[in-house]
Amino acid sequence: MKRTLPAAAFLAAVAILVGTGMHGSPGSAMRIAIEGYASGLASCDAVSAASFLSESLAALVGPAALESSRAPEWSGRLLIGREEARGFAVLLGGNGASRMIWLRRSGDSWAVSGDTWLDGVLGSAAMTCRDYAMDILPQVSGGAPAEDFSCPVSGLPYYVDPGTGRLLCPSGHLGEGLRVGSSACDGRRAGVAAEVERYVEAGYSFPGSLEEMWQESGGAFGQRGGYRCPDDGYSYYTLSDSMIWCPFHRAGTPVTPAAPEP
């Protein structure tokens, strides 16, 4: 008996709008929005599905994200409940699962203002956007217009803040943004390359890694824990193919130690 309480509680709270099947009624308009949104997702027509989103939700998730993420199947069953903070709650029945969406009045129609499935998609939006932004950052740093690239989640074009010189996502996924250009990193890499050159000139063999340089010299050369990019504290330099490589900027500085005297 206890297992039926949640469903019973929801049904007790449900206020099915009068005249759901009547043309022109609020319930009918709601159902049009729900069916248009759910059908667009089911048929992989992301543009159509996105057209039913509220302005605030459309600013966070665009057709590209809807197309790349598979929405749960909808059986056609729905229950329109009472109004909540996110809008009118609607329970969508699915094959083996159900989910909640919310709708708000948008002019003469209704728009989807929330979806528990989309909540999950947006939960990884910051990581998805950041990964893509880091991929295109070298091109923007090289002079490519930031507006030529768009957030993979919201579909809105990136831009560079003229005051800070940082690449920003209009949906806020990048937080304070990513620094465009690598002048600070260029200088840091040059300094690390010079350190490797001094290490070799002191008589040591060319190191296989920056950590090896510190270990083999007993701390006389290199730095314990390695070297981090000044523009991104999570990115550590590596020594690869005689080059100091920054994984954040995807740029390198060659190491050219002086040839030993004959």
N, C-alpha and C positions, 0 to 999 in steps of 0.2 A: 504494500500500500504506500509506503514511504517513497518508493521509487517513482510513483506517479505524481507526487506533489509538485515538482518543478513544472511539468507540463500543465498540470491543473492550475497552478498559480499563474502561469502565463496566459492561459485561456481565460481565467477570471479577469485578468487585467486588460485583455484584448477588447478594444472598442471598435468593432468592425464598422466602418463608416457606412452610413445609410445609403442605399442605392448604389452599391459597388458596381453592379451590372448596368446601371442606368446611364445612358449617354449624357455627358456633360456634368455628371456628379463629381464631387471631390474624389470619391473612391475610384471612379472610372479613370479620371486623369492620373491618379497615382498608379493604377495598374498599367496604363500606357507607358509611363516612365519606367516602371519595373520591368515590363516585358521587353521594351526596347533595349534597355541596358543589358539584361540577362541574355537576350537573344543575340545581341551584338557580340558578347563575350563567347557564347556557345558557337557562333558561326565564324569566329576569329576575325570579325569585322571590328577591329579596335577603334577605328575612327568613329564609327557609329556609336559604339559603347561609350567612348569618351564624350560624345556630344550630350549625353544624359547626366554628366557629372556637374556638380555645382561649381561656381567659379573658384571658390577656395580650394576645392579638392582637385580641380583640373590644373591648378597651379602647382600641385605636388606630384601628380602622376599623369603622364600623357599616353598617347596611343602606343608608343614604342614599348613602354613597360607593360601595358595591358596585353600586347601581342606576344611578348616574350614569356609571360607568366600564364600558366594554365589555370583558369578559374574552375571551381567545382561545378559539376553538372547541376542543373536546376530541373526539378520534376514538373514545375508548373504550379505547385501548391504554394500558397502564401497566406499569411495572416497579418492584417494591418492592425497594429496595436496603438497605444496611446503616444502622445507627444513627449519626447525626452529632450535633454539638452542638445543632442545632435540632430534632432528632428523627429518625425514620426517613425517609430520602430516598425519594421516589417520582417517577419520571420519567413525565410525562403526554404521550402522543403527541397531536399536533394536526394539522390539515390545513395542511401546509406549515411548521409550527413545533411546538416542544415546549417545555415548561416544567417546572420542578421545584417540588414542594411537599414539605412535611415534616409528619409526624404524631407526636403524643405520646399516650400512654395517658391517658385521662380517665375514671376510674372503671372501669366495665365496657366502655367503648367507646373510640374514638379521636377526637382533635380535630386540626384543621389548625392547626399552629403556625407555618407559614411558607409563602410562595408568592412565587416570583420576580416574578410579575405584580403582586402586592400591594406588593412592594418598590417598584415604580415608582410606584404610586398614592400610597404613603406618602411618597415622595420630594418630592412637591409639597404635602404636607399642611399644613406650616407656613404657606406662602403662601396657600393656600386658606382656612385658618382665620383668618389675620390680615385678609385682605380682607373677609371676612364680619364679623369682630368690629369692624372700623372702621366698617362700615355701620351696625351696631346700637349703637355706642358713644354717639351722641347721645341715643338713647332711654333707655339705661341711665343716662346722666348726668342725664337729665330726670326720673328716678325710676322707670322701668320695672324690674321685678325681673329681675336677670340670669338667673335660673333659667328665665325664659320663653323664653330663646334657647339653642340647642344648637349645638355644634361641627358643622359640615357634614361633617366626616370621620368622627369617632367617634360622633356622635349624642348625646354626653353633654352635660348642661346646663352652661352657664357659671356662674361664681360670682364674687363680689367678696370679696377677702381683707379681713376687718375690720381687720387690722393695718396694711396698706399702702394700702387703698382702691383696689386695682388689679383690673381685670377679668382673670380667669384661665380658662384652658382646662384641664379635669381631665386631658386627655391630654398636656399640656405643650407644645402647639403655639405658645402665645403667650409662652413663656419666662417672664420676670419679670412679664409682664402689661402691660395698657394702663391708664393713669391714668384713673379715672372722674371726671367733672367737669372744668371748664375754667377754674377760678378764675385760675390762673397765666396761661393763654392770654388770658383776658378782659382782665387787666391789661396784658399785652403789646400786644394789639391796640389798646387804648385809648391807649397811649403812641404807637404808630405813627400812629393816626388824628390825634392831637394834633400830631405832626410834620408831617403833610400839611397840616393847617390852618395851621400857622405858615408853611409854605412858600408857600401861596397868599396869606396875609396879607402876606408880604414882597414881593408883586408878581408872582410867577410865575403862569403859567396852570395850571389844574388838571391835574396830570400824568396821562398815560395809563397809567403803571405806576410802581411804587416805584423801579425802576431808573432810569427817566427823571428822577425827582425828584433823585436823587443826581448824575446826569450833567449835567443842566441847571444845577444850582447849583454845579457844580465841587466837590462834596463838602461844601458848607456845610449841606445838608439831606440827610436819608436816611442810608443805610448801605451801604457797598460790599458787594455780594454779596446784599443783601436782608435780610429778617428771617425767622427761623425760629421755629416754634412751640416753646415751652419743654417741651412734653410729648412732642414727636416731632421729633427733629433732622433727619428727612428731609423734613419738610413746610415749605414756604416760603409766607409770606403773599403774597397777590395783591391788587391794587387793581381792583375790578370794580364797576361801577354805584355809584360813590361810597361804596364799602364796603371795609373791610379784611377780607379773607376768609381763613379758615384751612381748608385742605382736609382736615386731620386731624380736627378737631372738627365740621367742616361748620357753622361758625358765623361770623357777621360782625359788625363794629362800624361803624356809619355814620360818614362823615366830613362834618362840617358847618362849613366855614370861615365866618368872619364875613363878612357882606355888606360890600362896599366902601363907604366913606363917600361921600355925594353931593358 
